[in-house]
Amino acid sequence: MLALLPTPKSAERINAVKATLITRFKDVTPDGGLIELVVWRLPKPVPPCKHRFKYRLVFVLHGERVVGFDNERGKGDHYHIAGEEREYAFVGLTQLVEDFIAEVERWRNEH
């Protein structure tokens, strides 16, 4: 799945730490929703994460985040489903994208 996403060749910065942008993808779904995926490779992990990626994957519908996966300093890997935050066990980027898509599809099937 990641092979299909655009990959910029330039490096950018996050919080004054040199990071390499792996992908930035944004699309509008037929129902007017927004899907956005942004993934960075960092020089070192963002605690408490053990991996060197900073990411956010989000599905927004009618201006509200419905599904979101992200990691942040102090919280680590986690995801949001309809306003609830849950811990996420990060194993790799491909699995992250697959898990995100599965949660979006599951939410759509339930609503």
For each residue, the residues with C-beta under 8 A, 3 or more apart:
1: 4 5 94 97 98 101
2: 5 22 23 93 94 97
3:
4: 1
5: 1 2 23 25 37
6: 23 24 25
7: 22 23
8: 21 23 24
9:
10: 21
11: 18 19 20 21
12: 19 20 21 40
13: 16 17 18 19
14: 17 19 40 42 54
15:
16: 13
17: 13 14 42 43
18: 11 13 43
19: 11 12 13 14 40 41 42 43 54
20: 11 12 40 41
21: 8 10 11 12 24 38 39 40
22: 2 7 39 40 41 53 93
23: 2 5 6 7 8 37 38 39
24: 6 8 21 37 38
25: 5 6 35 36 37 38
26: 34 35 36 37
27: 34 35 36
28: 32 33 34 35
29: 32 33 34 35
30:
31: 61
32: 28 29 61 62
33: 28 29 59 60 61 66
34: 26 27 28 29 58 59 60 61
35: 25 26 27 28 29 58 59 104
36: 25 26 27 56 57 58 60
37: 5 23 24 25 26 55 56 57 97 100
38: 21 23 24 25 55 56 57
39: 21 22 23 53 54 55 93
40: 12 14 19 20 21 22 53 54 55
41: 19 20 22 52 53
42: 14 17 19 45 46 52 53 54
43: 17 18 19 52
44: 52
45: 42 49 50 51 52
46: 42 49 54 71 72 73
47: 73 74 76
48: 74 76
49: 45 46 53 71 76 77 90
50: 45
51: 45 90
52: 41 42 43 44 45
53: 22 39 40 41 42 49 71 90 93
54: 14 19 39 40 42 46 71
55: 37 38 39 40 69 70 71 93 96
56: 36 37 38 68 69 70
57: 36 37 38 68 69 70 96 97 100
58: 34 35 36 65 67 68 69 70
59: 33 34 35 65 66 67 68 100 104 107
60: 33 34 36 63 64 65 66
61: 31 32 33 34 64 66
62: 32
63: 60
64: 60 61
65: 58 59 60 68 80
66: 33 59 60 61 81 82 104 107
67: 58 59 79 80 81 82 100 103 104 107
68: 56 57 58 59 65 79 80
69: 55 56 57 58 77 78 79 80 88 96 99 100 103
70: 55 56 57 58 78 79 80
71: 46 49 53 54 55 75 76 77 78 90
72: 46 75 76
73: 46 47
74: 47 48
75: 71 72 78
76: 47 48 49 71 72 87
77: 49 69 71 87 88 89 90
78: 69 70 71 75 85 86 87 88
79: 67 68 69 70 85 86 88 99 100 103
80: 65 67 68 69 70 83 84 85 86
81: 66 67 84 86 103 107
82: 66 67 107
83: 80
84: 80 81
85: 78 79 80
86: 78 79 80 81
87: 76 77 78
88: 69 77 78 79 99
89: 77
90: 49 51 53 71 77 95 96
91: 95 96
92: 95 96
93: 2 22 39 53 55 96 97
94: 1 2 97 98
95: 90 91 92 98 99
96: 55 57 69 90 91 92 93 99 100
97: 1 2 37 57 93 94 100 101
98: 1 94 95 101 102
99: 69 79 88 95 96 102 103
100: 37 57 59 67 69 79 96 97 103 104
101: 1 97 98 104 105
102: 98 99 105 106
103: 67 69 79 81 99 100 106 107
104: 35 59 66 67 100 101 107 108
105: 101 102 108 109
106: 102 103 109 110
107: 59 66 67 81 82 103 104 110 111
108: 104 105 111
109: 105 106
110: 106 107
111: 107 108
